[in-house]
Amino acid sequence: MSEAVRVAPPSAFLPVADTGMLWDFWYPAVPSAEIRGRGLATAMLLEVPLVLGRDGQGRAFAMRDNCPHRGMPLSHGRFDGKTVECSYHGWRFDACTGQCVEIPSLSKGDRLKAERIFAGHYPCAERDGYVWVFMPDPNRRDTPRHDAEREPAIPELPVFSETYRITRLSCMLPCHVDHGIIGLMDPAHGPFVHQAWWWRSRRSIHEKEKQFEPIPGGFRMSAHAPSSNSAPYKLLRVSGQPIVTTIDFVLPNMRLEQIRSGHLWFSSRATVTPVRRDLCRIDFVAAWNLFSGVPLVVPIFRFFAKRFLRQDQQTMIEQAEGLKHNPNLMLIDDADRPAKWYFQLKAALLESRRTGTAMKHPMDGPVTLRWRS
C-alpha cells in the first residue's frame, strides 16, 4: 500500500541559506498580459521557480514550478482552467490552493491520501498591469505560510486623475539585488551614465542640496523643484504653476517619484526584484496626464526610457566584471548616504523580525545632503 517517502538529500529540508534577499514582501512576477487563456507562464523570484496562470474566472494564481512527486516543472504540464496536471505522472493540483486532487497511479486499496499533498502555492494579485506574488519566508515556522495579517499592502502606483497614459518597461541586471538597488538610488552617476543633449552632460555638473526625511520602511527626498539640468521635467511648466517633485525609497525594492505642477502630474515606480543571488530585474512603470491626448506621447516616452534602462543595464554588466573578483568597496558621504540608509534599513528590518520588536529607523529626523551631479 502506498505511503509517501521523502528521498531528497537532508540538505533539501534545511533552512534556506541567507542570500541577502528579503522575504515576506510582494514582488512583481510577470506582466499581466503574459498570462492569457489557459496558457501558463513562468518566473523566478528569490531563487524560487514559479508557474503562473489564470483560473476559469480569470483570477491569477501562482504555484511553485515543481511537482512534489519527482520535481518535474508543472509548467510543462497541462492546465484545464481549474487544475494543473504534471506531465510526468499526471498528478493534478488545484490551481487556486495547490492541493493535490488526483494521483492516477494509486490503486483502489492504497492508503495514501492525495488531498494531504500540496504543491507550493503563493498569494498573488494584479496591480498596474503586473501579477504580484507574495513570497513568505521559508525559514519561518511560527505562523502559517499564508498569514494575510502579516502581509504588507500590495504596491500600487499613485495616479491623480481619471484620464492618463501608462507604460511599462523592464530589463535584467547581472548582479545581486543590493547592487541594483543602490544603483537605482545613486544620485551621482547621471552625468556619466546618462549623458545626452536632452538630459545631462559632464558640463552640467553642479552642487546640489536636498533634504531627506524618514518614512515608514524607507526615506523620502522631500518636496523640491527638479534640478536645473533635468530638462524634460520642464515640460510641466505649461501649467503655469511651480513644479514640485518627491522621491521615495521603500523596502524592499521600490523607488517612487511624483512630479506635480498644478493639474499636471507624472508618477513612476521602479522596482528591483531579486531573481537569483547574481541576477535581478528592473520593472519600471510610469503614468502621466501631460499631453495625454497626443497619440505619440507613449512611443516617444518609451524610446527615451528604454535608452535610460539600457544605459543602466550596460553599466551593471560592466560592473559585474569587476565584482567577480570580490574587490573591497566603499560608500562615501553625502552622495552614498542613501545607499547606507538602505543597508541600515534592511538590517533593522531583519533585526526586528528576529527579536519581534519594533523596527528602529536609522534616521532620527530630516537630514540635508550635498553632492555634485
N, C-alpha and C positions, 0 to 999 in steps of 0.2 A: 504494500500500500504506500502511496506517495507521501513523502514528507519533504519539506523544504530544507535544503542543506547549503550552507554557505561554503563556497570553495575558493573565494578570493583570498589573497595573502593577508595576514593580520594587519599589515600597514594600511590596507584599504579602509579599515574601520577605525583608525586612529584619528584624533582631531586634525582638522585641516591646518597645514603649516601656515605660518604668518607670511603672507605675500605682500603686506603693506597696502592691501585693498580694504575698503570699508564696506562691511555688511550691514544689513538692516536698513537699506535705503532703496528707493525706486530708481531704476536706471532705464533709459530708452533702449529697447532691444532692436526693433526694426521699424521702418516707416509703415504706417497703416496700409498704404497702397500695395505693399508687397504680399499681403495676405488676401487672396481672392478665392471666392467659392470654397471648394473643398481642398484647395491646394495647401501644402504645408511649407513653412519657411523655417530656416534655421538661424541661430545666432549663438554667440558665446559671450557670457557675462561673467566676469570674475573667475575665469577658467572653468565655468560650468557650461556644458553644451545644452542648448535649449532647442526644442521644436515648438513652433507656434502655428496656430490656425484659428479658424472661426467655426463655432458650432452652427447648428441649423437655424438659430435665431440671430446669427451674425455676431455673437459675442466672442471676443478674442480669448484664447486660452494659451497657457504656456506650461510645458512639461519638460522634465529632463530628457534629453535626447538619448536615452539608453533604456532598453528593456531590462528590467531587474532579473530576468532569467539568465541570459548569456551576454548581455551588454550590447546587443545589436542596436544601432541607431534607429529609433522609432520613425525618424524622418524618411527612412527607406520603405516604410510600410504604407498601408492604405488607410484613408480616413473617409468614413461614410456620413459625416455630418454630426455624429454622436460619439463614436468610438474610434480609437487609433489601433490598428492591427499591426503587430510586429511581423515583418516579412520572413523571419526565420522559422518560428514555430506557431504563428497565428495567435499568440496571446493577444487579447483585446483589452483595452483600457478606456474607461470613461474619460473623455477629453476634459470635462469640467472639474473632475475630482482626482484623476489619476488612479482610481480604483480599478483593479482587475475584474473584468466581468466574465471572462471565459478563458479556459485553458483547454484547447481541443484534444490534447493527448491524454487527459485524465479519463480513466475508465470508471464504470459505474460504482465500483467499490472503493475508490480512492478516498482517503480521508482529508487530503489537502483542500482547504477552503480558499478558492480563488479570491473571494471578496476580502480576504485579510491581506492580500498583496497589493501594494501600491507602487506605481511609478512616481518618481519625483514630480511634484506639482507646485506651481508658483502663482501667487496672486498677480493679475495683470489688469491693466486699464488703458484706455486710449485718451490722449490729450494732444492737442496741437499737431495732429497728423502722425503721431508716433504710438506704438504699443509699448507701454512701460511695464516693467516686471519688477516686483519686489523680491529682493534677494536676502532671505533670512540667514542669520549667522549659523553655519552648520555646526559650530562648536557649542552653541547654546543649548542647554538641556533643561533649563529651569522652567521654560514655558513651551506650549505647543508651537510647532513651526509656523503656523499661521495665527498670529495674535493681532487682530485689527487695531486694538487699542495701542499697541506699541509701534504701529506703522506710522511714519511721518506722512504728511499730506502729499498727494500726488502732485508733482510740479505742473504748473500751468503758466503759459506766457501771458503776462498782463497786456490787455488791449483796452483802448479808451474811446472807442466809438463802434457803432454797429457796422459801418462800412469801412473796409480796409483791404490791403493786399498782404499776402503772406507767402513766404518761400522758405525752402529748407535745403541745406547742403551738408555734406559730411566728407570726412577724409580720415584715413588711418595714419597713426603716428607710431613708428617703430621704437617705442620707449615705454618705460614704466609710467603709470598714470601720474605719479608725482612730478615727473619732468614735464609732462604735458600740461598739468595744471599750473605750475609756476611759470611756464612759458606763456600760458593764456593770460595771466595777470601781470606779466612783466611790462612795466611802463617805458623801458628804455631801449627796446630793440627796434621800435618803429622806423626811425630814420635810416637804419641799416638793412633791415629785412624787407621793409615795405616802401622802399624808395619809389616814387612816381611823381610826375609833374602835377598830378591832381591830388596828391596826398602829402607826402613829406620828402625832404631830402636832407643830406647832411648840413647843408647851408641853413636849414630852418631850425636847427637845434638851438634851444634857449632854455633858460632856467624856468622851472615851474614850481608852484607851491599849491598843494592840495590838502584839504582837511579830510581825515578819515574818522569814522565813528564805529563803535561796536554795534552789531545787530545779532539777534539770536542765531547761533550757528555760523556766524561769519562776520564780515565787516563791510562798510559802505564808504565809497568816496562820496563825500557829501555833495549836495546840490551845488553846481558850479557852471560857469559858462564854458563851452567847449574851447579847447586850445586854439590859439590863433593859426596854427599850422594844420588844423583839421578842416580843410576847405569844404568837403562835402556836407558837413553839418550846417554850413551857412545857407544851404537851400531852404531851411526852415524860416529864414528871415522874411520870406514872402508874407508871413502872417503879420508882420509889423510889430511883433511882441518879442521880448527878450528870450533868448534860447537858454534853457537850463537842462543840464544832464546829471544823472546819478548813475553810479556803477556799483553793483553789489557783488560780493562773492559769498556763496553759501555752501557749506558742506553738503554732500561730499565732493561736488564737482561742478558747480554752476556759477557762471558769470552772467549777470543780468544787467542790461543797460537800458535806460529810458531817457529819451530826449523829448522835451516838450517846448512848444512855442505857441502860446495861445491855444487855438483849437487843433493845431497840428501836432503830431506825435510820431515817434519811432520807438519801437520796443524790440529788443533782441535778447536771445538766450543762447549761450554756448555751454555745452556740457562736454566734459572729457571722461569718457566711460572706459573703465578697465576691461579689456578683452582677455589678455593674458598678462603675466607679470612683465613681459617685454613688448607688449602691444596695447595701444589704446586707440580710441576713436573719438574724433570731434564731431558732434552733431550741432549744427547751427540753424536756428530758426529766427526769422525776423518778420515783423508785421509793421505796417505804417499806413497812414491815411494821406500823406503828402502825394499829390498828383495821382491819387488812387484811381481816377477815371481814365488815365492815359494808358493805352494797351501796352506800350513798350517799356513801361517802368520796371516790371518784373524781370524781363530779359536783361535789361541794362544793369539792374542791381545784381543779378546773378553773375553777370560777366565779371564785375569788379570784385564781388565777394569770393568767387572761385579763385581769382588771382591771389587774393589775400590768403586764402586757405592753402593754396599751392605753395606760396612763399613760406608760410609757417611749416608746412609739411616737409619741404626741401631742407629747411633749417634743421628740423628734428632728425631727418635722415642723416645729415652730415654730422650732427652732434652725436648720434648713436655710434658712429665710427670711433669717436673719442672715448665714449663711455664704456666701450668694450674692454678698455684697459684699466678700469676702476681707478680713475685719477682722483686726487684729492680735490674737492670742490669748496667754493666759498660763497657766502652771501654777504653783501655789503649793505650799509645804510646810506641813504634812505631808499634808494631805488629798489632794493631787495627786501625791504621791510614787509611788504605784503606776502612774499614767499615765506618769510619767517613766521608770520601770523598763521599762514596755512598749516605749517608743520606743528605749531603750538596748539592750534585748534584741534587738529587731528589727534595729537597726544592727549589733550584734555578730554576729548570725547571718549577715547578708549579707556582712560583712567576712570571717568565717570561710570562707564558701563562695567568696568571691573569691580568697582567699590560700591556701586549703587547709590552714589552721592550725586549732588547736583554738579553739572559741568561748570568748571571755572573758566571764564573767558579770559584770554591772555591780554585783552585791552581793558584798562581801567576806565577809559573815557576817551574823548576826542583827542586826536593826535595830528599834528601838522607835519607833513613830509615835503622835502625839497629835493629835486633832481633835475638833470638836464636831459632833454629829449626833443 
